[in-house]
């Protein structure tokens, strides 16, 4: 277990502790000399850190999303703690306790898993029961579901949060069903169990929480995708078909956003994915919307398609 967390840092401390690297950038002083600007984190928060000396020596030792053990001095910059790193060592994941770096559900994961299995086993419909048994019996799904958060920030945003969220909704659904005896209880409970299952892939949680698919337009994405062969971009909204919707509020992009990013990033091909069901008869509109901004090849792949790079 870590001895010193971000929340423990005090001015003028000399500390040795482990952190997760959230960001790593090479920047330059007014003299032209380079330095490393870092964002380090654990379950209690983040702290800015700087490596002022021996930058060429330190730079290749670690990357973003690595765990590192550092020795350094805590100072105050703009009323916030800032760590000046003097020594560091990259750590293997086996050398750290992930619970020191990410918030976790207060509930025991195995206890929650047993509750999930009991809910699924109580389904009377043989077809739904077989489906649920196959899904939760899949080793990869089981591993991911035990760890996944339910969201990035809004609720249950911690390891095991998705499983806790699903179980909470199951209990709520059973109470609601008492007032609606005409509903198919098996179908409702199965829907609750599966409604957010895609988040085990949609959310990245092995290091920092972050969506790996859905996104509204963001300037920094151009640098991230600069010069790539194929840009795969969601088009959950259409600027043509839904001109009055605040897409950014929903955290989604449009086909036009995808085309603009593909052009700014100098991509060769663009694939539009995560299309809303309401656009099933308007794929040509989405393609044309993206083509207004991007003159390369535009693909709308179907489920199961393989895209070759």
C-alpha positions in Angstrom: 0.0 0.0 0.0 1.2 3.5 -0.8 2.4 5.5 2.2 1.9 9.0 0.7 -1.1 9.9 -1.5 -1.6 13.1 -3.5 -4.0 14.3 -0.8 -1.2 14.0 1.7 1.3 16.3 -0.1 2.5 19.3 1.9 4.8 22.1 0.9 8.6 21.5 1.4 8.2 17.8 1.8 10.7 15.4 0.3 8.7 12.3 -0.7 9.1 8.9 -2.2 5.9 7.4 -3.5 4.3 5.7 -6.5 2.0 7.3 -9.0 0.2 6.7 -12.3 1.4 8.9 -15.2 -1.7 10.6 -16.6 0.2 12.9 -18.9 3.7 13.4 -20.1 4.9 16.3 -22.3 8.2 17.8 -23.3 8.1 21.5 -23.0 10.7 24.3 -23.3 12.0 27.0 -21.0 12.5 30.6 -22.3 16.2 29.6 -22.7 15.2 26.9 -25.1 16.1 24.1 -22.7 13.6 21.2 -22.6 11.9 19.9 -19.5 9.3 17.2 -18.8 5.8 18.3 -17.6 3.8 15.4 -16.0 0.5 14.8 -14.4 0.7 12.2 -11.7 -2.3 10.6 -10.0 -3.6 8.1 -7.4 -7.1 7.4 -6.1 -7.1 10.7 -4.1 -6.3 13.1 -7.0 -3.7 14.5 -9.4 -0.6 16.6 -9.0 1.5 18.4 -11.5 5.2 17.3 -11.6 8.2 18.6 -13.4 11.6 17.1 -14.4 13.9 20.0 -14.9 17.3 18.3 -15.3 18.6 15.3 -17.3 15.5 15.3 -19.5 17.2 13.2 -22.2 18.0 10.6 -19.6 14.5 10.4 -18.0 12.4 10.7 -21.2 12.8 7.1 -22.4 12.3 5.5 -19.0 8.5 5.7 -18.9 5.4 6.6 -20.8 1.9 7.9 -20.2 -0.2 5.2 -18.3 2.9 3.7 -16.7 3.2 3.4 -12.9 6.4 5.1 -11.6 8.1 5.4 -8.2 9.5 8.8 -7.7 11.6 10.8 -5.2 11.1 14.5 -5.3 10.3 17.8 -3.5 6.9 19.2 -3.0 6.6 22.9 -3.8 3.7 25.3 -4.3 3.0 26.8 -7.7 -0.1 29.0 -8.3 -1.5 27.9 -5.0 -1.3 24.2 -5.8 1.2 21.5 -4.9 3.8 20.8 -7.6 6.3 18.0 -7.4 9.9 18.4 -8.7 11.1 14.9 -9.5 14.7 14.0 -8.8 14.7 10.2 -9.3 12.2 7.8 -10.7 11.8 4.1 -11.7 9.1 2.6 -13.9 7.1 -0.1 -12.1 5.4 -3.3 -13.4 1.7 -3.6 -12.7 2.5 -6.6 -10.4 4.5 -4.2 -8.1 1.4 -2.0 -7.3 -2.0 -2.4 -5.8 -4.5 -1.0 -8.3 -6.7 0.0 -5.4 -4.2 2.7 -4.5 -4.7 4.3 -7.9 -8.4 3.9 -8.7 -11.5 4.2 -6.5 -13.3 0.9 -6.0 -16.8 -0.1 -5.2 -17.3 -0.5 -1.4 -19.0 -3.8 -2.1 -17.0 -7.1 -2.4 -16.7 -8.0 -6.1 -17.3 -11.7 -5.6 -20.3 -11.0 -3.5 -21.7 -8.9 -6.3 -20.9 -11.5 -8.9 -22.8 -14.2 -6.9 -25.8 -11.8 -6.7 -25.7 -11.3 -10.4 -25.5 -15.1 -11.0 -28.5 -15.6 -8.7 -30.5 -12.9 -10.6 -29.8 -14.6 -13.9 -30.5 -18.1 -12.5 -34.0 -16.9 -11.4 -35.0 -16.2 -15.0 -37.8 -18.7 -15.9 -37.8 -18.1 -19.7 -35.5 -20.9 -21.0 -34.3 -18.9 -24.0 -33.5 -15.8 -21.9 -31.9 -17.9 -19.2 -29.7 -19.7 -21.8 -28.6 -16.4 -23.3 -27.7 -14.8 -19.9 -25.9 -17.9 -18.8 -23.8 -17.9 -22.0 -23.0 -14.2 -21.6 -22.0 -14.0 -18.0 -20.3 -17.4 -18.3 -17.9 -15.9 -20.9 -14.5 -15.5 -19.1 -13.6 -12.3 -20.8 -16.9 -10.7 -20.1 -16.8 -11.8 -16.5 -13.4 -10.3 -16.0 -14.3 -7.0 -17.6 -17.6 -6.7 -15.9 -16.1 -7.3 -12.4 -13.8 -4.2 -13.0 -15.7 -1.8 -15.3 -17.0 1.6 -14.1 -20.5 2.5 -15.0 -19.6 6.0 -16.3 -16.7 8.4 -16.6 -17.9 10.9 -14.0 -21.6 11.0 -13.4 -22.3 7.8 -11.4 -20.6 4.7 -10.2 -17.3 6.0 -11.7 -15.1 3.5 -10.1 -13.8 -0.1 -10.5 -16.8 -2.4 -10.1 -19.2 0.4 -10.5 -21.0 -1.1 -13.5 -21.7 -4.3 -11.7 -23.0 -2.4 -8.7 -25.1 -0.2 -10.9 -26.7 -3.2 -12.7 -27.5 -4.9 -9.4 -29.0 -1.7 -8.0 -31.3 -1.4 -11.1 -32.3 -5.0 -10.8 -33.5 -4.4 -7.2 -35.3 -1.2 -8.3 -36.9 -3.0 -11.3 -38.3 -5.7 -9.1 -40.0 -3.1 -6.9 -41.4 -1.3 -9.9 -42.7 -4.6 -11.4 -45.0 -5.0 -8.4 -47.0 -2.1 -9.7 -47.2 -3.4 -13.3 -48.2 -7.1 -13.1 -48.8 -7.2 -16.9 -45.1 -6.8 -17.7 -42.9 -9.7 -18.5 -40.6 -9.8 -15.5 -38.0 -12.1 -17.2 -37.8 -9.7 -20.1 -37.5 -6.6 -17.9 -34.8 -8.2 -15.7 -32.8 -9.5 -18.7 -32.9 -6.0 -20.2 -31.6 -4.5 -17.0 -28.8 -7.0 -16.8 -27.7 -6.3 -20.4 -28.6 -2.7 -20.9 -25.1 -1.3 -20.2 -23.0 -4.3 -21.0 -21.3 -2.6 -23.9 -19.5 -0.3 -21.4 -17.1 -3.1 -20.6 -15.6 -2.3 -24.0 -16.6 1.3 -24.4 -14.9 2.5 -21.2 -11.2 2.3 -20.7 -10.4 1.5 -17.1 -7.1 -0.4 -17.1 -5.4 2.9 -16.3 -7.3 6.1 -16.3 -11.1 6.2 -16.9 -11.9 7.5 -20.4 -14.2 6.8 -23.3 -12.5 5.1 -26.2 -15.3 5.6 -28.7 -17.9 8.3 -28.1 -16.7 11.9 -28.3 -17.9 15.4 -29.3 -15.6 17.5 -31.5 -12.4 18.4 -29.7 -9.3 20.3 -31.0 -6.7 18.0 -29.5 -7.9 15.0 -31.6 -6.2 16.4 -34.7 -2.8 15.9 -33.2 -3.7 12.5 -31.9 -4.8 11.2 -35.3 -2.4 13.2 -37.6 -1.5 11.3 -40.7 -3.2 8.0 -39.9 -4.5 5.7 -42.6 -8.0 5.1 -41.3 -10.0 7.3 -38.9 -12.9 5.4 -37.3 -15.3 8.1 -35.9 -18.7 7.9 -34.4 -21.6 9.8 -36.1 -24.4 9.4 -33.5 -25.9 12.7 -34.7 -26.4 14.4 -38.1 -25.8 18.2 -38.4 -28.2 18.0 -41.5 -31.0 15.9 -40.0 -30.8 17.2 -36.5 -29.6 20.8 -36.9 -31.1 22.1 -33.6 -29.5 19.5 -31.3 -26.7 20.5 -29.0 -24.5 17.4 -29.9 -21.7 18.4 -27.6 -24.0 18.4 -24.6 -24.6 14.7 -25.2 -20.9 14.0 -25.7 -21.4 12.8 -29.3 -20.3 13.9 -32.7 -21.8 14.3 -36.2 -20.9 13.0 -39.6 -19.7 16.6 -40.3 -17.4 16.5 -37.3 -16.0 13.3 -38.5 -15.3 14.7 -42.0 -13.7 17.8 -40.6 -11.4 15.9 -38.3 -10.4 13.5 -41.1 -9.4 16.5 -43.3 -7.5 18.3 -40.5 -5.7 15.1 -39.6 -4.7 14.3 -43.2 -6.3 10.8 -43.0 -6.7 8.7 -46.1 -10.0 7.0 -45.2 -12.9 7.6 -42.9 -15.3 5.1 -41.3 -18.5 6.3 -39.8 -19.6 4.1 -36.9 -22.1 4.1 -33.9 -24.9 5.4 -36.0 -28.2 6.0 -34.4 -31.0 3.6 -35.4 -33.1 6.5 -36.5 -30.7 7.1 -39.4 -31.0 3.6 -40.8 -32.8 4.9 -43.9 -30.5 8.0 -44.2 -27.0 6.6 -44.6 -26.6 8.4 -47.9 -27.3 11.7 -46.0 -24.6 10.9 -43.4 -22.1 10.0 -46.1 -22.8 13.2 -48.0 -22.6 15.2 -44.8 -19.1 13.9 -44.1 -18.1 14.2 -47.8 -18.8 18.0 -47.6 -15.8 18.2 -45.3 -13.6 15.2 -46.5 -12.7 14.2 -50.0 -11.2 10.8 -49.2 -12.9 7.4 -49.1 -15.8 7.2 -46.7 -17.0 3.9 -45.3 -20.1 3.0 -43.3 -19.2 -0.5 -42.1 -21.8 -3.1 -41.0 -21.5 -5.2 -37.8 -18.9 -7.9 -38.4 -17.1 -6.1 -41.2 -13.3 -6.2 -41.4 -11.5 -3.1 -42.4 -8.0 -3.7 -43.8 -5.3 -1.1 -43.3 
